[in-house]
């Protein structure tokens, strides 16, 4: 059996492909706080600004809805993604949650 990887691009209803946008994530609508976190952690991560943005919003959701459990990162490098998660938890006042980092040395 042969598997083929297929690229899935977003399309408009009329079938046209939207233009690619350059730059970082579009911050707005009450989530401007994420831009400060992205700027602070970028020297310590290989994660793109768009993914840090998504991470911060996901951690915000977890804290806001009091979803139990630890924050875990596998493959840490310099810890920038975990820094973003920790800063988001701090912003939300969630100081009791465990943060666990795993990496090879």
C-alpha positions as CSV (number, residue, x, y, z in Angstrom):
1,X,0.0,0.0,0.0
2,X,1.3,3.4,-0.9
3,X,0.3,6.5,1.1
4,X,0.4,10.0,-0.3
5,X,0.6,13.1,1.7
6,X,-2.0,15.6,0.5
7,X,-1.8,19.3,1.2
8,X,-5.1,20.7,2.5
9,X,-5.4,24.4,1.8
10,X,-8.2,26.5,3.1
11,X,-10.6,27.7,0.3
12,X,-13.4,30.1,0.0
13,X,-16.9,28.9,-0.8
14,X,-16.3,29.8,-4.5
15,X,-13.2,27.5,-4.5
16,X,-10.6,30.2,-4.6
17,X,-7.6,30.0,-2.2
18,X,-7.2,33.0,0.1
19,X,-4.1,35.1,-0.1
20,X,-1.3,34.2,2.3
21,X,-0.7,36.8,5.0
22,X,2.7,37.6,6.2
23,X,3.9,38.6,9.7
24,X,2.8,37.3,13.0
25,X,-0.6,36.4,14.4
26,X,-3.3,39.0,14.3
27,X,-3.8,39.9,17.9
28,X,-6.9,41.8,18.9
29,X,-10.3,41.6,20.4
30,X,-9.1,41.4,24.0
31,X,-6.1,39.2,23.5
32,X,-3.4,41.9,23.1
33,X,-1.7,40.4,26.2
34,X,-0.5,37.6,24.1
35,X,1.7,39.9,22.0
36,X,3.8,40.8,25.1
37,X,4.3,37.1,25.9
38,X,5.3,36.3,22.3
39,X,7.9,39.0,22.4
40,X,9.3,37.9,25.8
41,X,9.6,34.2,24.9
42,X,10.7,34.3,21.2
43,X,14.5,34.2,22.0
44,X,13.9,31.0,23.9
45,X,11.9,29.0,21.4
46,X,11.8,27.6,17.9
47,X,8.0,27.7,18.0
48,X,6.5,30.2,15.6
49,X,4.6,33.2,16.9
50,X,1.4,31.8,15.5
51,X,1.8,28.6,17.5
52,X,2.8,30.5,20.7
53,X,-0.4,32.5,20.2
54,X,-2.5,29.4,20.0
55,X,-0.7,27.9,23.0
56,X,-1.4,31.0,25.1
57,X,-5.1,30.9,24.1
58,X,-5.3,27.2,24.9
59,X,-3.7,27.6,28.3
60,X,-6.0,30.6,29.0
61,X,-9.0,28.4,28.2
62,X,-7.7,25.6,30.5
63,X,-7.2,28.1,33.4
64,X,-10.4,30.0,32.8
65,X,-12.5,26.8,32.8
66,X,-10.5,25.3,35.7
67,X,-9.7,22.2,33.8
68,X,-7.6,20.0,36.1
69,X,-4.2,18.7,35.2
70,X,-0.5,19.6,34.6
71,X,1.0,21.5,31.7
72,X,3.6,19.2,30.0
73,X,6.1,20.0,27.3
74,X,8.1,17.2,25.6
75,X,11.2,18.4,23.7
76,X,11.9,21.6,25.6
77,X,15.1,23.2,24.0
78,X,15.3,26.5,25.9
79,X,11.9,26.3,27.4
80,X,10.2,29.2,25.5
81,X,6.9,27.5,25.0
82,X,6.7,26.5,28.6
83,X,7.6,30.1,29.5
84,X,4.6,31.2,27.5
85,X,2.3,28.7,29.2
86,X,3.6,29.8,32.7
87,X,3.2,33.5,31.9
88,X,-0.4,32.8,30.8
89,X,-1.1,30.8,33.9
90,X,0.4,33.6,36.0
91,X,-1.8,36.2,34.2
92,X,-4.8,34.0,35.1
93,X,-3.8,33.7,38.7
94,X,-3.4,29.9,38.3
95,X,-0.3,29.3,40.6
96,X,-1.1,25.8,41.8
97,X,-0.9,23.9,38.5
98,X,2.2,21.7,38.0
99,X,4.4,22.4,35.0
100,X,6.5,19.5,33.8
101,X,9.2,19.6,31.1
102,X,10.9,16.6,29.4
103,X,13.9,16.6,27.1
104,X,16.9,14.5,26.2
105,X,20.4,15.6,27.2
